[in-house]
Amino acid sequence: MSDAVTNVLSFDVEHWYSATLLRERVTDPATHIEASIERVLAVLDRFDVRATFFVVGELARERPDLVARIADAGHEVGSHGHTHRPLFELDRDAFAAELEASAVAIHDATGTWPTGFRAPNFSVTPRTAWAIEALETAGYRYDSSVFPVKTPMYGVADAPVRPYRLDPRAPFTDPDDSADGRLVELPLAVFHPRLRLPVAGGFYARVLPTWPVKRGIRNLNARGHPATIYFHPWEFNPAVRSAAANAPIPAHARFISFHGIERLAAKLEALLDEFTFGTAGAVADEYADPGGVAIDGTAPIRVGGER
């Protein structure tokens, strides 16, 4: 295992049928959320790795016991919004309300306030750059929503590939280390700064062989940059594919959603065996403003920035 750079391991926690390509196609589904999370926690425990779980607020409200189980196992819990709606479907006021509602639900479940955020569908882009100010106002310490490659659904083609402090005036450019932004951005991993093939996890890890994902992490680590990797707990549970068998899901959506599920656990274990991983919050601390106020999750997040 390489100890040179600590990479970010993260999981976006929502019901499998909440995914954008599935949410209007699946009715009366079996959840499988508990079994999916337990599978992931077992792997992390076996490798003694701590990760960040970005949890949807509605799920935290519905299953506080399960979110508490994640926190009690030593993992960080961040916000994944409250309703799993991409920011493209929200305005500023609705987003601020989502931030507060999700933070309260997570606090009620875990006893701590989230300090990190990931937008559903990586929907922090130039079109929704207003979200950065909202996150700062609410007191968040870091964001991990920018995918530095353009895809049909999301992404920012020329965004930095390394963690950086967001300048609200130019949030998708690589500032020098003296930038005065308070919010640290942890962009998702790509294969190479000049060859921006997505290798960050999720669908990409399921459809690709393991070697390009490993090579992409090495490419970033060789430059001293951590790789931010993500998965969904339900991607480790083949039962969700069976649950969706009779739903009217188009072939392309079924492929994107379920291809490679049965092999993903082995791929994750191969990554954990070779690289060093930690929480998003711990990595963000390394890039935070040294003159800023430390946020430890004990003070509340509120609309209006009151902590």
Salt bridges, closest charged atoms under 4 A:
ASP12 OD1 - ARG118 NH1 2.84
GLU14 OE1 - HIS80 NE2 3.45
GLU14 OE2 - HIS84 NE2 3.44
GLU14 OE2 - HIS232 NE2 3.45
GLU34 OE1 - ARG63 NH2 3.22
GLU38 OE1 - ARG69 NH2 3.16
ASP48 OD1 - ARG50 NH2 3.60
GLU62 OE1 - HIS15 NE2 3.19
ASP65 OD2 - ARG63 NH2 3.00
GLU89 OE2 - ARG23 NH2 2.37
GLU98 OE2 - ARG85 NH2 3.68
ASP108 OD2 - ARG61 NH1 2.95
ASP108 OD1 - HIS107 ND1 3.89
GLU136 OE1 - ARG182 NH2 3.66
ASP167 OD1 - ARG169 NE 3.04
ASP174 OD1 - ARG162 NH2 2.98
ASP177 OD1 - ARG162 NH2 3.63
ASP180 OD1 - ARG169 NH2 3.93
GLU235 OE2 - ARG206 NE 2.66
GLU235 OE1 - HIS232 ND1 3.05
GLU262 OE1 - ARG241 NH1 3.10
GLU262 OE2 - ARG263 NH1 2.74
GLU269 OE2 - ARG46 NH2 2.49
GLU274 OE1 - LYS214 NZ 3.05
GLU274 OE2 - ARG218 NH2 2.60
ASP285 OD1 - ARG141 NH1 2.33
